[in-house]
Amino acid sequence: YMLVKNSESEFCNRVWKTDEMIYITRIKSLGFENLDRVLDLGSGCGQWSNALSILNTYVDAVEPSYERIEFSKSKIKRKNISYSAVNAENIKFKNDYYDAVFCYSMIYFTDINKPGIK
């Protein structure tokens, strides 16, 4: 997808070549199915958001990279996903808003030294 830088595009396209059933099976094994509202924190290229949206009522995909959000939108045509280009440290939701929070391999992109992060 042209909105994503070349190396990002290559990575995202490679990720999407994986059969979606692999992601769906992994999500099911974690018990992330038949839930009302799920947060995909650090949604990346959207492969996990896609699987979550197949198995649950609604998914909020939060990702700091606008390019990856746009890539995800281009790949996922499901209507039960919303997208936000924001850092994990800056999101604000009321308590008990989500039934589950899914976070895959994004801790490296957070400011763990920021006050209030535990």
C-alpha positions as CSV (number, residue, x, y, z in Angstrom):
1,Y,0.0,0.0,0.0
2,M,1.5,3.3,-1.1
3,L,0.8,5.3,2.0
4,V,3.1,3.0,4.0
5,K,6.9,3.5,3.6
6,N,8.6,0.9,1.4
7,S,10.0,-1.3,4.3
8,E,6.7,-0.9,6.2
9,S,4.7,-1.9,3.2
10,E,6.9,-5.0,2.7
11,F,6.4,-6.0,6.3
12,C,2.7,-5.4,6.3
13,N,2.2,-7.2,3.1
14,R,4.3,-10.2,4.4
15,V,2.2,-10.3,7.6
16,W,-1.0,-10.4,5.5
17,K,0.2,-13.4,3.5
18,T,-0.2,-15.6,6.6
19,D,-3.5,-17.5,6.5
20,E,-6.0,-15.6,8.7
21,M,-7.1,-18.9,10.3
22,I,-3.7,-18.9,12.1
23,Y,-4.6,-15.6,13.8
24,I,-8.2,-16.7,14.4
25,T,-7.1,-19.9,16.0
26,R,-4.6,-18.1,18.3
27,I,-7.2,-15.6,19.3
28,K,-9.7,-18.4,20.2
29,S,-7.0,-20.2,22.2
30,L,-6.7,-17.1,24.4
31,G,-10.4,-16.9,25.0
32,F,-10.8,-13.7,23.0
33,E,-14.1,-14.6,21.4
34,N,-17.8,-13.8,21.8
35,L,-17.0,-10.6,23.6
36,D,-18.8,-7.3,23.1
37,R,-15.9,-4.8,22.9
38,V,-12.2,-5.5,22.5
39,L,-9.3,-3.1,22.4
40,D,-6.4,-4.1,20.0
41,L,-3.7,-1.9,21.6
42,G,-0.8,-1.5,19.1
43,S,-2.8,-2.9,16.2
44,G,0.1,-2.7,13.7
45,C,-0.9,-3.9,10.2
46,G,-4.3,-5.0,11.4
47,Q,-4.0,-8.8,11.1
48,W,-5.0,-9.3,14.8
49,S,-7.7,-6.7,14.6
50,N,-9.2,-8.6,11.6
51,A,-9.2,-11.9,13.6
52,L,-10.7,-10.1,16.6
53,S,-13.4,-8.5,14.5
54,I,-14.4,-11.9,13.1
55,L,-14.8,-13.4,16.6
56,N,-16.2,-10.4,18.6
57,T,-18.9,-7.7,18.3
58,Y,-16.7,-4.7,18.1
59,V,-12.9,-3.8,18.0
60,D,-11.1,-0.6,18.6
61,A,-7.7,-0.7,16.8
62,V,-5.2,1.7,18.4
63,E,-1.9,2.2,16.7
64,P,0.6,5.1,16.8
65,S,1.5,4.8,13.1
66,Y,-1.0,6.6,10.9
67,E,0.5,4.7,7.9
68,R,-0.3,1.4,9.5
69,I,-3.8,2.5,10.4
70,E,-4.3,3.4,6.7
71,F,-2.9,0.1,5.6
72,S,-5.2,-1.7,8.0
73,K,-8.2,0.2,6.6
74,S,-7.3,-0.8,3.1
75,K,-7.1,-4.5,4.0
76,I,-10.1,-4.8,6.4
77,K,-13.5,-4.2,5.0
78,R,-15.4,-5.2,8.2
79,K,-17.7,-2.5,9.7
80,N,-17.2,-3.5,13.3
81,I,-13.7,-1.9,13.7
82,S,-12.8,1.7,14.5
83,Y,-9.2,3.0,14.1
84,S,-7.3,5.5,16.1
85,A,-3.7,6.7,15.4
86,V,-2.6,7.5,18.9
87,N,0.2,6.3,21.3
88,A,-0.8,3.8,24.0
89,E,0.2,6.2,26.7
90,N,-2.3,8.8,25.4
91,I,-5.5,6.8,25.2
92,K,-8.2,7.4,27.7
93,F,-11.1,5.1,28.3
94,K,-13.4,4.8,31.3
95,N,-13.0,1.8,33.6
96,D,-14.6,-1.4,32.5
97,Y,-15.1,-0.1,29.0
98,Y,-13.6,-3.2,27.3
99,D,-14.3,-6.8,27.9
100,A,-10.7,-7.6,26.9
101,V,-7.5,-5.8,25.8
102,F,-5.3,-7.5,23.2
103,C,-1.7,-6.3,23.0
104,Y,0.8,-8.1,20.8
105,S,4.4,-7.2,20.6
106,M,4.1,-3.4,21.2
107,I,5.6,-2.9,24.6
108,Y,8.8,-1.9,22.8
109,F,7.1,1.2,21.4
110,T,5.8,2.6,24.8
111,D,7.5,5.0,27.1
112,I,7.7,2.8,30.2
113,N,9.5,5.6,32.1
114,K,6.5,8.0,31.7
115,P,5.0,8.9,35.1
116,G,1.9,6.9,35.8
117,I,3.0,3.9,33.6
118,K,3.3,0.8,35.8
